[in-house]
Amino acid sequence: MKLFKFLKKLVVFLLVFSIIVGIYALIVNAYVVSSAKKEIISPEEATNLTDVDCIIVLGCLVRPSGKPSDMLADRLRRGVELYESGAAPKILMSGDHGQKEYNEVQTMKQYALDAGIESSDIFMDHAGFCTYDSIYRAKEIFGAKKIIIVSQEYHLHRALLIARKLGIEAVGVASDYHTYGGQTYRDIREIIARNKDFLYTIIKPKPKYLGEAIPISGDGNLTQD
């Protein structure tokens, strides 16, 4: 009987705790989304900005063939268009190059080169393993103070929160040229990611890798691996 009462209390406690955690997660999620809405602007508005250090294109899946996934291709397309319109003088490609056989940033740079952008204007962040690391390193390694972030809109809310909390002046331009399969799953996963990065912006942990400064105003060829 005592064991039964204990188990009953435990189940009630866990249920209440789960509800509280769930409500908190939804509140944080709503805050992240609402706080960034005004910072997501159109490509035309981005072109009219002044003194922007760089356009940062956030990495995404590269296929085994070396081709960018649909989402990454759209991010790159938007980034190139913004560069060509004069929104910023440099592009920072930030993605995952944690393994020799998987190199997001090389694929990203090649896309820009094929579009006719000078190699010296393309910077590669090989340690952009997550959104937080990409934004943190944009400031601490590349010295970016004012940036345009390019990604799908659902992702921009979190990236802009991180930038704001890290003291970077940032706006976002969405790259949603298409609809993408599996978006419901990504939306659910993004709620978790927003909560994680909300906490990160409070405790401000350093990324796994930092390194020597490479000013974004310089030569992007210095970042070629």
Salt bridges, closest charged atoms under 4 A:
GLU39 OE2 - ARG164 NE 2.99
ASP74 OD2 - HIS178 ND1 2.71
GLU81 OE2 - ARG77 NE 3.42
GLU81 OE1 - ARG78 NH1 3.43
ASP121 OD1 - LYS90 NZ 2.98
ASP125 OD1 - ARG137 NE 2.76
GLU169 OE2 - LYS146 NZ 3.93
GLU190 OE2 - ARG158 NE 2.72
GLU190 OE2 - ARG194 NE 3.81
ASP197 OD2 - ARG158 NH1 2.77
ASP197 OD1 - LYS196 NZ 2.76
